[in-house]
Amino acid sequence: MDIIESEKTGSDPDGDLQDRLKDVNITTKTSTHVGWQQEANLGPASAWSKIPTEDADIASQYQALQYHLFELGYPETVDRTRAPRAAKDAPSEKAVVAVLHNAGKTTSICLEGGRQAPGTMYMILSSSWLSKVPSVINRGLYTLYVHKAVTFHAGGTTYIDEFELPRRVTYLVNYFTHAATEGQKNDGKTIEENLDCPMSTSHNLRDVINDRIWSRSVLHSVGITTPETLAFCYKPKHSLVAVPSNAVIHEYDRKTSPDFVAKEVSTFLQELSENKRKMIIIRQSKRTQTGSSDASVFSIEDLSCIVDAVLKMLNELQDSNSILVEAYIDHLSAGRTEDAKYLWAAPSADVGIRCRAIVCRDFDNTPVCTPLICSMINKNIDIRGEHTVPMSIETAMKTLNIVDETFIWAFQTNMRAHAEAALQSIMDHESKLPVEERAEPGAQTDLIGIDYVFTECNGKVTAVALNIDTHKYITDSAVRDNFNSFADGRVVEQNRTVHPVDKLMEAAGHDISYKDISVRKVSNENKFTCGGLDSMSVRPFVRTVLTRSQYFLMSGKTILALGAGGFSKMSIWTFAEKSGINLVMVDSNPEHSVRDMAHTFICYDISDHTNDRHHAAEIVNLLKQRDIQVDGCLTFWEDAVPLAAMVREILGTRGANVEGALNAKKKSRTQSTLYKKDTPIPHLVMTCQYSSPSFLIREPADIDAVCNQLSYPLMLKLEHGNSAIGVSLVSSAEELRKQHRAITDCLRKEADHPGVGLGHGAEMLVMEYHGGSEHDVDIVIYGNKLVGAFISDNGPTNFPSFTETATTMPSVLPPDRQSQLIVAAFKCCVDVGLSDGVFNVEMKMTARGPKLIEINGRMGGFYLRNWIRRLHGVDLAMSAFMISCDMKPYVPKIQPHERLMGVMVLPSLHSHLVNNNNFRERIHSLKDNGEVLFKMFDDQIEVAEHEEPYGHFGVCGTDPDVCRQKLLALCNELKIECDTYKVSNFVRYFRY
């Protein structure tokens, strides 16, 4: 391997650094007791003999990590370097998040990563533990490899590991920078240069964001108050987002007259004096800046001293740096002590509030501001507010005798919303940057911190933002989360009511503008609270890290897809192309529109599925003839499920096996296979309880045998069918014969109704009918283990039709009923042989528990992918692609913060509406305004005897009642509800 070492490497002048590192004993000011083994192999991986000079602090960094783990109750790190991780133990393709560690900043990120995705976090203590080699995929870029790391696993378990086969980095978190280490270390700049993997910010992006003038322009653009500022900028590199209205900015050069500077300073101070400011701060704005150590405070009356200080700093100013003269913000004063509600309230006027907001880009590309971190400081002497006890904004406010719960909640909600708007502004700015300004192709800002002080402005409490930073404020969040972790389970929590946004607006009266209302649509607390108190502040960031890693792993993969499907499947292929997946598409239609976006299009007739074994062999031969090697094989087309399994069997790629695919495709086989699963399971219940007696009808004569063995009413359906085509309820033998004859007379072959299974045969089956509610469980399985499950509830069908009508998500079932559905769906899948993939399971919830209707051996169709992506942030198509390439998908566990409810649009009842221009314009208007979610399943609406839905439209809301009212109002307005299509009846059971 071509190893590119860090430029800043060298041998130990004494020749014994490695030995000394192993024998170091930690000494802390807080404790003399050490509760962990201090000896550890911290030197470079065995392939190197040199030790970077920057590693002088590696022992203290490691011991600080052990101290952290020890006091939080986690096990000490185990050194496994004597037995390096063998190449055979390396996961074929897995997220490898390299965290260039800095004590106090990144440990919480690694611990949270170990909880969410064990074994994916690799803490790097030395640049010598890494190597860079030219990328085999992206010419001109480099791939980063990990040779040694502290790896993080579930339960806070950590190991020092070396790897026989170096692990390819899928995401870089870089804290080996001047900004993160207070100027002590910067080898991370060399490491991140020209990498092919994703990363959070780059040197160039950090340079922009850490510029106070630029960051304040962002803050101002989203309505956040910043201090009045006079700035002299020397050779500025970055254009401002918006010039703050309270800022005067001059471009300075060496020829600028000192008299001009003095005049501008004098004018600025005069304006501050008129605004009753008493003090100012002079500071530099530079990219390596940390805290306020270079800031000086002056009385506003010391004009000559201020001018001299500014001129002196200007003479020493470097390129792209600035000198800022800004108003010193008077801290919010405490109320009268004698009026204090609490004994621990502020005893004097010397106390002020400093606040930090940590804002993460979540995995769905939405900004999330985690809980605000406040501290009480001595406002007369403490400019930075560092090394103070963290507390919530509620506690900080009450310390200053501000006790109105509604006001405090509204204030912090407003702060969080504006902080998220700031990150969104940065994200929008970066999305338009050319590659050369971004510097590293995979770089984007995924995390920022905003520093505030609280003051009073025009009689109102106001948060004034001083700065945005990409690194340093993460320490505050880590300390706050550690406090919470210590106290978790030991603190008696008070009963608190969380006000939803609409209640807040109602409480606030008419003092809130429409702009305020829109900005307060802040991210839901579920985004960071789900998962416990530990590392809450960085939880959304970790989700982003893992999600970007898996998308990086999938880029460049070549996947064979069988059956392009119809109009409704086009969004999947568009998504695959956008994700960098090379599609090798096999389809019967030579003119299918997907051929233009596929990497390779192979026209081959696969419509006769009775000959799938032959088709599978021919398709593999066609790949060999074209010298195409694929990483995975799958289908999203129901009829091609067995064919895809047969092709996988030949290729040796991952997915459900042939037996499992056939068991799922043939409905009678599904039920009979599960009916035989009657072996007791100690930890669950027998799978046979979810099945129902069923009988295959190959010819009319088979019906007589059915009559003697099953009780009516019965469900009659196509053996290989889908979309409820040919499904009917029969109450007697005579009715069964009549319906069987009627269906088989018109549905005999594939051409009679393409895509509903007739290419596999026209046999029918009957099975027991179960009352109860109907549900879909979309399930993700990898290696016979459950990865994700998503439940949607269906309303009653429009009898006698069994076509789906109304749906809501998430489920309104009680939690134990939901658990029953998930377990039943999972066990039914694995017990028929569906070991790997994304599947759609249709079930009934009866009084005695779940009963299986059928299993679709592919991802759920219609609107389900869109809804699950919106509510849970999981793209089922990407999960299916990943599993086909032998990668376990990362599925975050967060609770949805909204509810969706929708109804199907049917050709037979609504074609006259769909063909009406006014209806179409109204739907598009509602969709553009975000009032409805509309999904078309076909580009044309056709009325047929055996129809499938044309489309689906839904609404969102906070609870079932709100959604039901909105949906019914729209259905009445659009005339979707009618005498023969009672939407009010379909949604009446959607309630808690």
N, C-alpha and C positions, 0 to 999 in steps of 0.2 A: 504493500500500500504506500502511495506517495504521501508522506506525512509532512504537513506544513506546520511548523511549530510557531508559537507566538514570537514576535520580533523581540519582545522583552524577556529573553531567557538567558540564563547563564549559570555557571557552576558555582557552588558554595565556596567562597574563598578559603574557608577552614576545612572543607572536605568532609565535614561531619554533620551537615544540617539534617539529613534524614534521621540519624541516630538521635539528635537532640530533639527533633520533633516528636519522637516516640516517648521521650522521657519527661516531657513538659508536665508540670502540675499546675492546675488552674488556681489562681488566687482571686477571690472576689471580696469586695468591700462588704458584701451582705452576708457572707457565709464562709466558714472555715471548714465545713464538712463537705466532702465530695462523695456522692452516693452512686458513682458509676466507675467503670474501668476507664482509666485515662490513657492506657497504651493502645494505640491504633496505628495502622499503616496508612499514613497520610501522604506519603511521597508519591511521585508520579507513577503511572502504570508501568508495568515491568518492561515495556518496550523502550523506555527512556532512561538516560543516566543523568541528564541535566535537570536542575530544579530552578524554576523561574525566581528571580529576585523578589518578585511580588509576593512569594509564598511565605515571607517572614512572619505573617500573622495567621498562617493556616491553622496552627495549633489552637490559638485563642478563638478562632472562628468555630472550630470543631467543638471545643470545650463549652463555648457559649451555646451551641446547639444542644449538647448533652444536658447542660443546666436547664435549658428551656424544657426539654422533654421530661427531665426528672421532676421538676416542680409542677408540671401539668399532669403528672401521673402516667406518662407514657413510658414504655420500656426503653432501656438504653440501646444505643445502636450496636448491632452485632457486626464484628469485622469478619467478612467471609472471603477476604482477598487471598488467603492461603489456598483456597479452592476456587479459582475463577469460574464464573458462569460459563459452562460449556456451550459450544456453538449449537449443539442439539437442543439446548434448553431455551435458546433465543426464540421469541415469538416470531412467526413468519412475517407478520406485518402488524405493528402495534404502535400506538402513540408513544413517543419518547420526547418528553418535555424537559429540555435542559434549562435548569434554573441556575444562573451564575449568582452564587449566594453572597449575601451580605447580612451579617448578624442583625437580628431585630427587624429585618424588612421582608425576607422571603420565606422564613420558616412556616408561617401560617399558610402561604400559598401551597407549599409542598404538602403540608398536613391535609389540607382540604382536597388536594389532588389525590392523595392516598386514600381518602374516604370515597371520593366520587368514582375514581378509576384506579384501583390498586395496581401498583407496579409501573405507573406511567410517569411518575415524577422522579427526575434525576438531578439531585442537588450537586452542583459542581463547586468545589472549594478551590480549585486551581486550574488555570488555563492549560497546564500540562496534562490534564485529564482528558483533553479534547484533541481532535485533529481535523484538518480540512483537506479534502481532496477534490479535484475537478469533478463537477457533476456530470454524470453519464446521460442525464436527461436534458439539462438546460446548459447549452454551450455558453461559456464565458462566466458561469457561476460555479459556486463550490458547495459541496455537501459537507455538513458538519457531523462528526462521529464522536460518540462517547466511549472512552476506554475504561473509565473508572468514575464512580459516583456514589453518593449516598442515596439509596433508593427508598421510596416511601410506599407503605402498604397499609392495609386496613388496620384499624385499631392503633394507629400511631407507630406501628412496627417499622423500624428502619434498619438498613444494612449498608455497610461499605462493601461495594461489589466491584470486581474487575471482570472484564468480558473478553473471552477468547475471540469472539466475533464482535467487533465494535458495533454499537447500536446507532442507527441513523437518526439524527435529530429531526423531529417533525414540528417543533416550535421552540423558539428561544426567548427566554426571559432574562434580560441582560442587566445585572446590577454590578458589573465590573466597570463602572463608569465614574468619571469625576463627579457627576451630579449625585450619584448614589453613595459614594465613599468619601465625600467631602474633599475631593481632589487627591485622594491617596492612591487611586487605582484607575487605570483607563485601558487595560488590555482588552476589555470587552469591545472596544471600537475596532480593533484588529480582527477579533473573532467574528463579529457580525458582518464584516465587509463582504459584499458579493455572495451572500448565502442564498441558496435556493428555497429555504424553508420559511414559513411564516414567523413573524416576531412582533412583539409589542413595541412600537416606535423604533426608530433608528437614530443614529447620531444626528442626521439632518433634521428629522422630525422633532427630536428633543431640543435641538438648537432653536427651532421656531417656538415651540410651546413654552420653553423656559425663559423666553424673552418677555420680560414684564410688560413692555409696551404692547407687544403683539397679543399676549394673553388678555390684557385688559381691554383691548379692542374687541376680542371675542366676548368677554363678559358684558361689555357695554352693549354689544349687538343683540344680546338676548335679554336685556333689561335688568342686569345685575348692577347695583351701585358700586362704583369704584372711587378711590380718593381723588381729589383735585390734584392735578399733576402738571408740572412743567418738565419737559424732557429735552435733552440735547443728545441727538443720536449721531454717532460717528460711523459713516459708511454703512448705513442700514442695508440688510440683505433681504428683508421680508416686507411685502406689502401688507398693510393692515386690513383687517376684515371691515372695520368701521372706526373712524376717529371718534373717541369719546368726546362728548360735548363739554366735559369739564376738564379737558386736557389741552395743553398748548405744546405742540411738538415742533422742534426745530432740527433741521439737518445741520450738524456741526462739522466744520473742517478746520484744519490747522490755521487757516487765514481768518477765521471768525474773530472779530474784534472783542477784547475783554470788556470794552465799554458796552457793546451790544449785549453781552451776557449779563453784565451788571444791571443794565436797564430792564431786561426781561425778568430777571430775578426780583428786582424791586417792584415792578408792576404786578407780578404774580403774588408777592407777599402782601401788597396793598389790597388785592382782591380777597385774599384769605382773611385779612384783618377785617374787611367789611362783612365777611361771613362769620365773624367771631371765632376764627381759628386762632389758637394761641401758640402752637408749636408746629414745626415741620420736621420731616425726615429727609436726609440726603442719602442716596444709595446708588450703587451701580446696578445695572441690569446686564448680566452676563450669563452665558450658558453653564458655567461651572459653579454658579452661585448656589450656596446652601444656607438656608435660614437667613437671618438678618445680621450676621456677624460683622458685615461691612457697612452697616447703616449707622448714621450719626443723627442725634436728635438736637435740635436747636430751638431756642425761643424765637418767635417770629420777629421780635424786636432787634435781634442781633444781625442786622443787615450786612455789615461789613464782614463779620465772621462767616456768614453764609456764603457771600460772594467769594471770599478767599477760598473757602472749602470747595466750592463748585469749580473755580478756576484751576485749583491744584489737581482735582480729580480729572478735569478735562485734559490737562496736559499729559496725564498718564493713561488716557483712554486708548483702548485697542480697537481694531476694526470690528465693526458690527455690534459694539457695546454701546451703552447709553448711560447718561447720568440723569437721575430722577430727583427732582425736588417736589415732594408731595406733602399734602396736609397730614398732620398727625391726627388720627381719628380719636376723638374723645370717647372713651368707653361708656357703655350704658351704666348709669348709676343705680345703686340699690335703692329700694324704697326705704321708708323710715323703719329703723330697727324696732321701734316700739310697736309698729303695726305688723311685725313679722308673724306669719302663721306657723313657722317652724323654728325651733331653737337653733338649728344648724344654718339658718339664713345668714347672709353676709352681714358681719358686724360693723363694717365701716364703708366709707365711700372709696376706699383704695382698691376695691376688687372689681375686675372686669371679666368679660367672657371672650375667650378665643375659641373659634369653631373651625373644624375641618370637615369637608365633605369628600368622600371617596366615591368616584363615579366610574363604573365599569361598563364597557361594551358587553352586552350579554350575547349568548350564542345565536340569538335571532336578530342580531345587529340593532338592538334597541338599547339606549343608555339606561342604566339603573344606578340610582344614587342609594347607596346602602345607608344605614342609620348614621345620623350626624354625630360627630365626636366633639364634645365640648370640654373645656377646662377653665377653671377659675384662676386668674393670674393677678399679680400685683401690677396694676396698670401704670404705676409710676416708675417701675424699674424693669419690667419684663416686656421686651419688645416682641420676642419670638413666641413666648408661651409654651416652650418646650419643657420636657421632664416634669409635667404636671399630672395630677390624677385625672384620668378620663372619666367623663360622665355623660349622661344623655342630655339632650337639650331641655327635656322636661325638668330634670333636676337642676340644671344650670339656671333656668329661668326662675324656678322657685327659690333658688338661693338668693336671687335679687328681688324676692317678694312679688314676683309676677306669677300668680297662681291660677289664672283663668284657664282651665283645661281646653276649652274650645279655641281660645286665642292661640295658645301654645301649639295646638295641633295644626291650626290653619297656618301659623307662621312657619313651622318646619315643613309642612307640605309645600308651601310656596317656595321655600328654599330648595327643597329636593327637586321640584319641577324645573326651576331655573337652572340648577346645577346640571340636570340632565340635558337641558336645552343647550348648555355650553358645550358639553361633549358632542352633542349632535351637530353643532356648528363646526366643530373641529373635524368630525367625520365627513361632513359635507365638503369642507375645504380640501381635505386630503383626497377625497374621491376624484377631484378635478386636477390633482397635481400630475405633471408629467413625471415619467420614471426617474429622470435625472434629479429632480428636486426631492423625490421620495428616497433616493439613493439606493435603498435595498428593495427589490421588487416585492418581497413578502411583508414589508413593514407597514403597519398602521397603528394608530393610537387606540389601545384597548383599555387603558386605565389612566385616570388623572386624579389629582387631589386639588381642592380649592381651599384657600386659607381665608377666613373671615374674622372680622371683629364686629361686635354688636355695639350699636350706638343709638342715639335718639335724634331723629330728624323730623322737624315740624310736628313734634309731639307724638311721633310714632316710633316704635322700635324698628330699627333698620339693620339689616346685615350688609356690611360693606366688605366686598371681596378685595383682597390685597394681591393675590397671585394665583396662578395655576402652575402645577408642577407634575412631572410624570413619575417621580420616584420617591421624594423624601417624605411625603405625608402618609405613605403606607405604614410607616413606623407607628403613627398614632392609632391607626386602625388595628394593628397587631396588638398593641398594648391594651386597647379597649377590649378586643376579643379575648385576650388572655385573662383579664379581670373577670369577664363573664364566664369563661371556662372554669376558673377557680371556684366561682360561686354557684355554678350550675347544679341544681338539685339540692343546694343548701340554703337557698333564699326562698322565703315565703312570698309569693307574688301576690300583689293586690289585684282585686277584680277591676279591670279597666275596660272601658267601652271604646272600640275603634269606630270613629265616625266615617262613614262612606262619604265620597265627594259630594253627592247630592245633599246629604245632611249638613255638610259644611256650608254649602251655598245657602241653604235655607237659614242656617244660624247666622250667617254673615249679613243677611238683609240685602239692601240695595247698594251697599258700598263696594260691590265687586263688579268690574266691567266684564264684558264678554271676553275680552282678551285675557283677563285674569282667570276666567272660568276655563278657557281652553288650555292655558298653560298649567293649570292645576290638575289636569288629567295625568297625574304622575304615575310612575310605575308602581305596581302593586307590591305590597310587602312580602307576598309569597315568593317573589323573585329572590329574596335573600334569607327569609326565615326558615323555609323548608330545609331541614338538614341539621338543625340544632344551633347552638350559640357559637361553637368553635369556628373560627375563620369566617364568620358571617360576612364580614366586610368585603372579602375577596371572592366569595362564592360565585357570583356572576362572571367574574374574570376567569376563574378556573374553568367554568363551563365553556367560555369562549376559546380558551387555550386548547381544550380537548376537542372541541368541534372543528376548529381550524386545522388541528392536527389530522383528523380523519379525512377532511376534504383534501388536504395536501397529499395524504397517502393515496387517495383515489384518483387524483389528477394524473393522467397518462395511462391509466389502466385500459386494457382492451377487453370489452365484454361482448359476448355473443348474446343477442336478444332474438328470441323466436316469436314471430307474430307481431306486426307493428300495431295491430288494432285499429280502432276508428278514431274519430275526431277527438274523443275524450282522452285518448292516450297521448296526444301530441305534446301536452305540457310536460310529460315525463321525458320525452326525447329532447325537447328544448332544454330542460334542466340538465340532462346528462351532457349535452354539448357544452353548455355554459360551465359545467363543473370540470371540463377537461377530460371527460371519459370518451374513449374511442369506441363508438358503437359499431359492431358488425351485425347488421340487421338482415334477418332472413324472413321473407314474406312472399305470399303467393301473388300479390298484385305488383306487376312490374312498373306501374305508374304511381305507386304510393308516394305521397308528398314527403315521407320521411327519408327517401333516398337522397335528398339534397343535404340533409344534415348528418347522415350516417357517415362514419369513416369508410365503411365498405358496405355496399348493399348487394345482397345475393337474392335473386328472384328464384324461388323454388316453391312448387305447389305442395303445401302441407295440409290442405283442406281435408284429405281423406285420412282421418286419424285411426282407422282400423289397420293401417299399414305403417304405424309410427316407428316400429323397429327398423324397417327398411329406410324410412326417411332419416332417422338418426344416423345410420351408417353413411348415407349419401351426403348429408350435411357435413359430417366430419371429413369425408373425402374431398368435398369442395373447399374446405378450409386448408387441407393439405396441398391441394393443387395451387392455391393462391399463396401458399407459404405464410398462412396467418396463424399466429399463436395467440390464444386468448387466455386471460386471467380468470375469467368466470363465465358462467352461462346461466341465463334465467329467462323468465317470461312474465309478462303482466297480463297475458291473454289466457283466459280460462281454458279454452280448448287445447292450448299448447302445453299445459302443465305436465302431462305424462311424457310428451315428446322431449321437453327440456330435461327431464330426469334421465331419459334414455341417452341423450347426448352427453350429459354430465357423466354418466356411467362410463362412457367410452373415453372421454377427455380426462377423467379423474379429478374434476373440480368439485367444489363444495356445494351442497344443497340437498334437498330432500331426495331420497333414493326412489327407484322406480316403483317398488312395492308401495311405498308411502304415497306417491303421486297417484297411482292407480286406485289405492284405497280411498283417497279423498275424492277422486273424480267420479267413481262409481258409488252412488249414494247407498245402495243396498249393501255394498261391500264395506262402506264406512260403518254402518250400523252393526252389521254382523261381526266385524272385526272387534269393535268395542264391546259388543254383547258378550264376547268370549273372555274379556278381561275381568274375570271374576276372582282373581287371586287377591286375598286380603292385603292391604297396604297399611303397615303399622302407623305411618305418619299422616295418611290421608284416608280417603274412602275408595272403594273399588270403582274403577272407571266404568264398569258395566252399568252403574246406576244412572249414567247420563245418556245411555242409548235407549232405543225403542225397537220393538219388533217390527220387521219390515220384510216384504216379499217382492221379488222381481217378477214382473209380468212380461214374458217374451212374446206370448200369443194369447188370444182371448181365452183359450182353454185353461190357462193358469189361474183364471179368476175364481173358478170353482174351489180350488184348494185354499185360496185366500179366505173365502167366505166361512170356512170351517175353523179358522185359526185366529182371526182377529175380530175385535169388536168395533162396531161403527160408533161414531163417524171416523172416517179414514181420510188421510191426505193422499191424493193421487198426483204424481209428478214424473217428469222425465228422469230417467236414470242418470243421464249425463248433463242435465239441464242447468240453467242459471237464469237470473233476473225474473224468477217466478213465471217464466213462460210455460204454459201447459199445466199449471198447478190448479187443482180444484179440490173442494171438500165434498165428499160423497157420504150419503147417509144410509145407503142400502146397496145390496148386490145389483139390483136393477139399475140404479143410478151409476154405479161403478162401471158396469158394462157400457152404458150409454156414453158416459164421459170418455172412457177409454177409446171407444170407437170414434168419437168425434175428434179427439186429439190426434190419434194415429192416422186418421184419414187426411189430415192437412199438414201434419208435421212428420214427414217420413225421411227426408234427406236434407243435407246441408243447405242446398239451394232454397229449400222452403222457408228457412229462417236462419241466415248465416250467423254463426257465433254463439249459438245456444246449445251446443253439444251434439247436434244431429250428425256431425261428422264422425262421431264415435259410435253412433247407433241410435235407433228410435225406441229402444225398450223403455218401459215405464215401471214404476214401483209404487206400492202402497205402504204406508206406515201409520202408526197410531197418531191420532191428533191430540195435542195437548193444549189446554187453555192456559192463560197467563199472559204475561207481557213478553214482547219480542225484543231481542237485543243483538247487536253486533259486537264482537270482541275482536279487534284487530291486534294481532299478537306477533311479537318478534322473538324468534328462538334461534339460539346459536349453540351447537354442541349439546343438544337436548336440554339446554338450560334456558329458563325464562329471562329475557332481556328487557322487554317492554310489553305492556298491555293497555289498551284504550277501549273503553266501553261507550257505546252510544245506545240510546233508547229509541225504539220505534213505536209509533202509535198504531192503533188498530188499522187494518187494511180496509179498503173500500169494497166490502163484500158484495158480490161473490168473487171479485178480483182479489188476488193476493199480492199485487204489486205494492211496493212500499209507498207509504203516504207521507207521514210526518216523522221528524226525528229531533231529538235534543241531545246535547252533549255539553258537559260531562253528565254522567248518569245521575238520575234522581233517586236511585235505589239506596236503601240503607247500606252503610259500609260493609256489614257482614254479607249482605246479598251480592254486593260487587265482588267481594273476595271469592264467593262461591263461583261466580261466573268466570273469573280469571283462572282459578284453579281448574275448573271443568274444561275451559277452552284449551288450556295448556296440556292437561292430561289427555284430552281427546286427540290433540295433534300428535304428541310424541308417541302415543300408544297405537296410532295407525301408521306411524313411520315417518312423520314429518319432523325430522330432527333439526333441520337448519332452514331458515327462511322467514319470510313475512307472510302471514296467512290471515284470512278473514273467516271467523267462525260465527255462524248464526245459531242463536240459542233461544230457548223459551225459559222464562223464570216461572216455575209453577209453585204451588204451595209447599211442595216437598223438596224443592230445589231445582237446579238447572236441568234442562233436557236439550240434547243436541238436535238441531234441525239439519244442518249440513256444514261441511267444511269446504271452503274455497281454497285450493292449494296455491294461492297467489295473493298479492296485496289487494285489499279492499278497493272497490271502484267507486264510481259516482263522485260524491263530494268529500268522501272520508279522508283522503290524503290532505286536502286543503284544510279541513277542519282540525285534524290532529296537529298539523303543522302550526296552525294559528293558536290553538289552546295549549299544546304541550311543547311546541317548538321542535318537534321531531318530524323529519321528512322520511316517511316510510319507503319512498323510492330509493333514497340514499342508503337506508338500512338494508334494503334488498340487494342493491349493487355491492355493498361492502361484504355481506355474507357470501355472495357468489364468488368473491375474491378471497375467501377464507379470512375475513377480518371481522372481529366482534364489534358491532356498532356501539358507539357511546350514546346511551339514552338517558338524558338528565331526568331527575325526579323532582319536578316542581308541580305545585297545585295550580290548576287554571284559575285565573282571576276574573273570568267572565263566563257567560253561558251563551250557547248558540242554539237556535231553534229554527227549523225550516220545514218546507213542504215541497213535494214533487209537483212538477207541471207535466200533465199528460196530454199527448196528441189528441186523443178522442174527445177530451173535454175542453181543452184550452187552445187548440190550433187556431181558432178564429181570433183569439186574443193575441197570440204570438205573431200572427200575420198582420196585425194592426200596427201601423206606424206609431200611433199615439202611445200604445202599450209599450212598444220597444223603447221609445224615447224616454218614457217615464221610468222604466226599469234601469236604463243606462244612467239617467240622472240620479236616481236613488243610489245606484252602485258607486258612481263617482263621488257622491257626498258621504259615502261610508254608511249609509242607512240600511243597505241590504247587501247580502252576499249572494251573488248570482253565478251559477255554474251551468253552462250548456253542455249536454252530453253528445249532441250532434249538431252539425251546421245546417241541417234541414229538418223540418218537422213533417212527418208522414203519419197518416192515420192507417192503422193496420188492425186485423182481427186480434192478433196476439201482440200487444204493444209493449214497448219499453218506455220509460220516462224520457221526456225531451230535455228536461232541465230541473234545476232545484234552486229555490231561493230561500234565504234565511235571514234572521235578524240576530242581533246580540243584545245582551242585557245583563243585569246583576243577579237576577234570580228567575225562576220559572214563571212567576206571575207577570213580571215586567215583559219577558219575552213573549208570553202568550198574548198579552194585550197588544203588543206591537205587531206581532205576526197576524193576528186576526184583523186588526185595523187595516193592514196593507192588503190582505186577501179580500176584504170587503171592497176596498177602494179599487183594486185591480180586477175585481169580478172573478177571482180564482175560486172563491167560495161560491157554491151554487147548490141547488136542491140535490144534485146527484154527486156532489163532492163537498161533504161537510167537514171543512177544516176544523171547525169548532169541536167536532166529535173526535177528530184524530188527536187533538192536543189536550184533551180534557184530563188525561191521566198524568200529564207532565207536571207533577207537584211533589213537594217533599212530604 
